[in-house]
Amino acid sequence: MLPDGLVWDAPGMLLLAIPVALLPLLRWQLAQRRPGRRFSSSTLALAAAPSLRRRLLWLPSALLSAALLLLVVALARPQQGLERVVDVNRGVAIELVVDRSGSMGELMTRADGSQASRLQVVKEMAGLFVSGDGQALAGRSNDLVGLVTFARYPDTVMPLTLSHDSVAGFLDSVRLVTQRQEDGTALGDALALAAARLRRAEEELSQRAATDRPAGGADAVRGTAYEIKSKVIVVLTDGRNNVGSRAPLQAAQLAAEWGIKIYAIGIGNAAAGEGDSLFRALTQRAASLDMPTLEALAEATGGLAREVTDANALREVYREIDRLEKSEVQAVRYLSRRERFVPLVIAALALLVVAALIEGAVLRRSP
């Protein structure tokens, strides 16, 4: 069985191996036809142990035949074909910016009709947006994804990465604020942090590629080239900016300068039912969604703004983002070949040298 990728440039030369393989048989037949010498008795000759010279008589011939076979194989010019595959990805760098302030603890309807906190529904749908659900959402397998959360202060929870297996764990670690002094909605600061992370995306990607480059150098069979096609922020919030040092529109101006789009998703209130208490209605109004600001963010950066009230509506917004922000994968394949006959020629020459040494030193005949 040939090694993977081994091809022959002149396979017809392998036919020469047939007469080369028959040479030992021809030499043996010629040796049998040589005239013998007559002795009165062969008893003593048969009783004598064979000498070293006699035991090695066959070796030069065998080495010569092996050398000739190696030269025949070398004449067929074996070549190692290496198929090089370079995946050229043009993906999207996405920063998910998730509000975890106290108001995100309000109930929201899941895709299956059950109730959960707004934050829990947002986390579940964000995970499906990244990994796909096998139906409406295809997933963002070729995109860089990062995660920023915020309440009174923004935090980078997950840096931009192509390893999406870790996204679910990072999303699961996001919790509602538990202390009053940490509560608030620093939307502007969170957007500025996400925009800054996206601005440095190429630099971080090149640094990671330098440290994670696979071994193999020029002989590497597969490589990956990644290009950031576009940069987007997907922000999910149910409130209005009320803390922080930067206004949302100031952050949007920075994002626009750096070529970053903002897709703003507002978590709104479902229609109030008859059983809702006056206290619940007042609480929702106090933490009301500032949709005009989200619309201004989208307009300033070329993105879009949508208000959702349940998981199914959020899924539709993610589908809309999927249609607007598409990644590209192009596989470039080419074949390179390397000559493999040189080791065969060297081995054949070594066998010829060994045969000559045995013939001249051990099996040397006197005149």
C-alpha positions as CSV (number, residue, x, y, z in Angstrom):
1,M,0.0,0.0,0.0
2,L,1.5,3.3,-1.1
3,P,1.9,6.1,1.5
4,D,-0.7,8.9,1.3
5,G,0.0,11.3,-1.5
6,L,2.7,9.1,-3.2
7,V,2.5,9.3,-7.0
8,W,4.8,8.1,-9.9
9,D,6.0,10.5,-12.6
10,A,7.2,7.7,-14.9
11,P,5.4,4.5,-13.7
12,G,6.4,2.6,-16.9
13,M,10.0,2.4,-15.7
14,L,8.8,0.0,-13.0
15,L,8.6,-2.7,-15.7
16,L,12.4,-2.8,-15.6
17,A,12.1,-4.5,-12.2
18,I,11.0,-7.7,-13.9
19,P,14.3,-8.5,-15.7
20,V,16.2,-7.2,-12.7
21,A,14.4,-9.6,-10.4
22,L,15.3,-12.4,-12.8
23,L,19.0,-11.7,-12.7
24,P,19.7,-13.9,-9.6
25,L,18.0,-16.8,-11.3
26,L,20.1,-16.3,-14.5
27,R,23.3,-16.1,-12.5
28,W,22.5,-19.3,-10.6
29,Q,21.8,-21.1,-13.8
30,L,25.1,-20.0,-15.3
31,A,26.9,-21.1,-12.2
32,Q,25.4,-24.6,-12.6
33,R,26.8,-24.9,-16.1
34,R,30.4,-24.2,-15.2
35,P,32.7,-27.1,-15.8
36,G,33.7,-28.9,-12.6
37,R,36.9,-30.6,-11.5
38,R,37.3,-34.3,-11.0
39,F,38.5,-35.7,-7.7
40,S,39.0,-39.3,-6.8
41,S,36.8,-38.8,-3.7
42,S,34.6,-36.0,-2.5
43,T,34.2,-37.4,1.0
44,L,36.7,-35.0,2.7
45,A,35.3,-32.0,0.9
46,L,31.8,-32.7,2.0
47,A,32.9,-33.3,5.6
48,A,34.7,-30.0,5.8
49,A,32.7,-27.1,7.3
50,P,32.0,-24.3,4.7
51,S,34.4,-21.3,5.0
52,L,33.3,-17.7,5.6
53,R,34.1,-17.0,1.9
54,R,31.9,-19.8,0.8
55,R,29.0,-18.6,3.0
56,L,29.3,-15.1,1.6
57,L,29.4,-16.0,-2.1
58,W,25.8,-15.2,-2.6
59,L,25.9,-11.8,-0.9
60,P,27.4,-9.5,-3.6
61,S,24.9,-10.8,-6.1
62,A,22.0,-10.1,-3.8
63,L,23.3,-6.6,-3.0
64,L,23.7,-5.9,-6.7
65,S,20.1,-7.0,-7.4
66,A,18.8,-4.9,-4.5
67,A,20.7,-1.9,-5.7
68,L,19.4,-2.3,-9.3
69,L,15.8,-2.6,-8.0
70,L,16.2,0.6,-6.0
71,L,17.6,2.4,-9.1
72,V,14.6,1.2,-11.1
73,V,12.2,2.6,-8.5
74,A,14.2,5.8,-8.5
75,L,13.8,6.0,-12.3
76,A,10.1,5.9,-11.9
77,R,10.5,9.1,-9.9
78,P,8.2,8.7,-6.9
79,Q,6.8,12.1,-5.7
80,Q,5.0,13.1,-2.6
81,G,1.8,15.0,-3.4
82,L,0.8,17.4,-0.7
83,E,-2.7,18.9,-1.1
84,R,-2.6,22.3,0.6
85,V,-6.0,23.6,1.8
86,V,-6.3,27.2,2.9
87,D,-9.6,28.3,4.3
88,V,-10.1,31.9,3.7
89,N,-12.7,33.1,6.1
90,R,-14.3,36.6,5.9
91,G,-16.2,36.7,9.1
92,V,-18.0,39.2,11.3
93,A,-16.7,40.4,14.7
94,I,-19.6,40.5,17.0
95,E,-19.7,42.0,20.6
96,L,-22.8,40.9,22.5
97,V,-23.6,43.6,25.1
98,V,-26.1,42.4,27.7
99,D,-27.9,44.4,30.4
100,R,-27.8,42.7,33.8
101,S,-29.4,45.4,35.8
102,G,-32.1,44.7,38.4
103,S,-35.0,45.4,35.9
104,M,-33.8,42.4,33.8
105,G,-35.2,40.2,36.5
106,E,-38.7,40.9,35.2
107,L,-40.5,38.0,33.7
108,M,-40.5,37.3,30.0
109,T,-42.0,34.5,27.9
110,R,-39.7,31.8,26.6
111,A,-40.0,30.2,23.2
112,D,-41.9,27.2,24.8
113,G,-44.4,29.5,26.5
114,S,-43.0,29.2,30.0
115,Q,-41.8,32.2,32.0
116,A,-38.3,33.2,33.0
117,S,-36.4,36.4,33.8
118,R,-35.6,38.7,30.9
119,L,-31.9,38.0,31.5
120,Q,-32.4,34.3,31.3
121,V,-34.3,34.5,28.1
122,V,-31.7,36.9,26.6
123,K,-28.9,34.5,27.5
124,E,-30.7,31.5,26.0
125,M,-31.5,33.3,22.7
126,A,-27.9,34.7,22.5
127,G,-26.6,31.2,22.8
128,L,-28.8,30.0,20.0
129,F,-27.8,33.1,17.9
130,V,-24.1,32.0,18.2
131,S,-24.5,28.2,18.0
132,G,-27.7,27.9,15.9
133,D,-30.9,26.1,16.7
134,G,-31.0,23.9,13.6
135,Q,-34.0,25.7,12.3
136,A,-34.4,29.5,12.1
137,L,-31.0,30.4,13.3
138,A,-28.0,29.0,11.4
139,G,-25.4,30.1,14.0
140,R,-22.3,32.2,13.7
141,S,-19.7,29.5,13.3
142,N,-17.3,31.6,11.3
143,D,-17.5,34.8,13.3
144,L,-15.6,36.2,16.2
145,V,-17.9,36.6,19.2
146,G,-17.2,38.5,22.4
147,L,-19.4,39.3,25.5
148,V,-19.7,42.5,27.5
149,T,-22.2,42.9,30.4
150,F,-23.2,46.0,32.2
151,A,-25.3,47.4,35.0
152,R,-23.6,50.4,36.8
153,Y,-20.3,49.3,35.4
154,P,-19.4,47.5,32.1
155,D,-17.3,44.3,32.2
156,T,-15.7,42.2,29.5
157,V,-16.9,38.7,30.3
158,M,-15.5,36.9,27.2
159,P,-12.9,38.3,24.7
160,L,-13.5,37.9,21.0
161,T,-13.0,34.3,20.0
162,L,-13.7,31.7,17.3
163,S,-14.0,29.0,19.9
164,H,-17.7,29.0,20.4
165,D,-17.8,26.0,22.6
166,S,-17.0,28.3,25.5
167,V,-19.8,30.8,24.8
168,A,-22.5,28.9,26.7
169,G,-20.4,28.7,29.8
170,F,-19.7,32.5,29.7
171,L,-23.3,33.3,29.1
172,D,-24.4,31.0,32.0
173,S,-22.0,32.9,34.3
174,V,-23.9,36.2,33.8
175,R,-26.0,37.1,36.8
176,L,-28.3,39.9,37.9
177,V,-26.8,42.5,40.1
178,T,-27.4,41.7,43.8
179,Q,-26.2,44.9,45.4
180,R,-28.0,48.3,45.1
181,Q,-24.8,50.2,44.7
182,E,-23.9,48.2,41.6
183,D,-27.3,48.6,40.0
184,G,-27.9,51.0,37.1
185,T,-27.8,51.2,33.4
186,A,-24.4,52.4,32.1
187,L,-25.4,51.9,28.4
188,G,-23.0,54.5,27.1
189,D,-20.0,53.1,28.9
190,A,-20.8,49.5,27.9
191,L,-21.1,50.5,24.2
192,A,-17.7,52.4,24.4
193,L,-16.0,49.4,25.9
194,A,-17.4,47.0,23.2
195,A,-16.4,49.4,20.5
196,A,-12.9,49.6,21.9
197,R,-12.6,45.8,21.9
198,L,-13.8,45.6,18.3
199,R,-11.4,48.3,17.2
200,R,-8.5,46.2,18.5
201,A,-9.9,43.0,17.0
202,E,-7.4,42.6,14.1
203,E,-4.5,43.2,16.5
204,E,-5.8,40.6,19.0
205,L,-6.4,38.2,16.1
206,S,-2.9,38.5,14.7
207,Q,-1.4,38.0,18.1
208,R,-3.5,34.9,18.8
209,A,-2.6,33.5,15.3
210,A,1.2,34.0,16.0
211,T,1.0,32.1,19.3
212,D,-1.4,29.4,18.1
213,R,0.4,28.7,14.7
214,P,0.6,24.9,14.2
215,A,3.9,23.2,13.8
216,G,5.1,22.2,10.4
217,G,6.3,25.4,8.9
218,A,6.4,25.2,5.1
219,D,5.2,21.6,5.1
220,A,2.0,22.4,6.8
221,V,-0.8,20.8,4.8
222,R,-3.6,23.0,6.0
223,G,-3.7,26.7,7.0
224,T,-6.3,29.3,7.9
225,A,-6.4,33.0,6.9
226,Y,-9.1,35.1,8.7
227,E,-10.3,38.4,7.6
228,I,-12.8,40.6,9.5
229,K,-15.5,41.6,7.1
230,S,-17.4,43.8,9.4
231,K,-17.8,44.7,13.1
232,V,-21.1,44.9,14.9
233,I,-22.4,45.4,18.4
234,V,-25.6,43.7,19.4
235,V,-26.9,45.4,22.6
236,L,-29.8,44.1,24.6
237,T,-31.3,46.3,27.3
238,D,-34.6,47.1,28.9
239,G,-33.8,50.5,30.4
240,R,-32.4,53.9,29.8
241,N,-28.9,55.2,30.4
242,N,-28.8,56.7,34.0
243,V,-25.2,56.2,35.2
244,G,-21.7,56.3,33.7
245,S,-19.3,58.8,32.3
246,R,-20.3,58.5,28.6
247,A,-23.6,59.1,26.9
248,P,-24.9,56.5,24.5
249,L,-24.8,58.8,21.5
250,Q,-21.1,59.7,22.3
251,A,-20.3,56.0,22.2
252,A,-22.2,55.7,19.0
253,Q,-20.2,58.4,17.4
254,L,-17.0,56.5,18.3
255,A,-18.4,53.3,16.9
256,A,-19.3,55.1,13.7
257,E,-15.8,56.5,13.3
258,W,-14.4,53.0,13.7
259,G,-16.8,51.5,11.2
260,I,-18.8,49.6,13.8
261,K,-22.6,49.1,13.5
262,I,-24.9,48.9,16.5
263,Y,-27.9,46.6,16.4
264,A,-30.0,47.8,19.4
265,I,-32.6,45.4,20.8
266,G,-34.9,46.8,23.4
267,I,-36.7,44.5,25.9
268,G,-40.1,45.9,26.2
269,N,-43.1,45.2,28.4
270,A,-45.8,42.8,27.2
271,A,-49.4,44.0,27.3
272,A,-50.5,44.4,30.8
273,G,-53.2,41.9,32.0
274,E,-56.1,42.5,34.2
275,G,-54.4,40.7,37.1
276,D,-51.3,43.0,37.1
277,S,-51.0,45.1,40.2
278,L,-50.7,48.8,40.2
279,F,-47.3,48.4,41.9
280,R,-46.0,46.2,39.1
281,A,-47.2,48.7,36.5
282,L,-45.4,51.6,38.3
283,T,-42.2,49.5,38.5
284,Q,-42.2,48.8,34.8
285,R,-42.9,52.4,34.0
286,A,-40.0,53.5,36.2
287,A,-37.6,51.2,34.4
288,S,-39.2,51.9,31.0
289,L,-37.3,51.3,27.8
290,D,-35.7,54.2,26.1
291,M,-36.4,53.1,22.5
292,P,-35.8,56.6,20.9
293,T,-32.2,56.4,22.1
294,L,-31.7,52.9,20.8
295,E,-33.1,54.1,17.4
296,A,-30.7,57.0,17.4
297,L,-27.8,54.6,18.1
298,A,-28.7,52.4,15.1
299,E,-29.2,55.4,12.8
300,A,-25.9,56.9,13.7
301,T,-24.0,53.7,12.9
302,G,-26.0,52.1,10.1
303,G,-27.5,49.4,12.2
304,L,-31.1,48.7,13.2
305,A,-33.2,49.0,16.4
306,R,-36.0,46.7,17.3
307,E,-38.2,46.2,20.4
308,V,-39.2,42.7,21.5
309,T,-41.4,41.4,24.2
310,D,-40.8,37.7,24.1
311,A,-38.3,35.0,23.0
312,N,-39.9,34.4,19.6
313,A,-39.7,38.1,18.7
314,L,-36.1,38.1,19.8
315,R,-35.4,35.1,17.5
316,E,-36.9,37.1,14.6
317,V,-34.5,40.0,15.2
318,Y,-31.6,37.6,15.3
319,R,-32.7,36.1,12.0
320,E,-32.8,39.7,10.6
321,I,-29.2,40.3,11.8
322,D,-28.2,36.9,10.2
323,R,-29.5,38.1,6.8
324,L,-27.7,41.5,7.1
325,E,-24.4,40.2,8.4
326,K,-23.2,37.2,6.5
327,S,-19.8,35.6,6.8
328,E,-17.9,34.0,3.9
329,V,-15.7,30.9,3.7
330,Q,-13.7,30.1,0.6
331,A,-11.5,27.0,0.4
332,V,-8.4,27.4,-1.8
333,R,-6.8,24.1,-2.8
334,Y,-3.5,23.5,-4.6
335,L,-1.2,20.6,-5.0
336,S,2.6,20.7,-4.5
337,R,4.9,17.8,-5.2
338,R,8.3,16.9,-3.7
339,E,10.7,14.4,-5.4
340,R,11.3,11.3,-3.3
341,F,13.8,9.4,-5.5
342,V,17.0,10.8,-4.0
343,P,17.0,8.6,-0.9
344,L,16.6,5.6,-3.2
345,V,19.6,6.5,-5.3
346,I,21.7,7.0,-2.1
347,A,20.6,3.6,-0.8
348,A,21.4,1.9,-4.1
349,L,24.9,3.5,-4.2
350,A,25.5,2.4,-0.6
351,L,24.6,-1.2,-1.5
352,L,27.0,-1.2,-4.5
353,V,29.8,0.1,-2.3
354,V,29.2,-2.7,0.3
355,A,29.1,-5.3,-2.5
356,A,32.4,-4.0,-3.9
357,L,34.0,-4.1,-0.5
358,I,32.9,-7.7,0.1
359,E,34.0,-8.7,-3.3
360,G,37.4,-7.1,-3.0
361,A,38.2,-7.9,0.6
362,V,36.5,-11.1,1.7
363,L,35.9,-12.8,-1.6
364,R,39.1,-11.7,-3.4
365,R,40.6,-14.4,-5.6
366,S,44.3,-15.1,-6.1
367,P,45.6,-15.0,-9.7
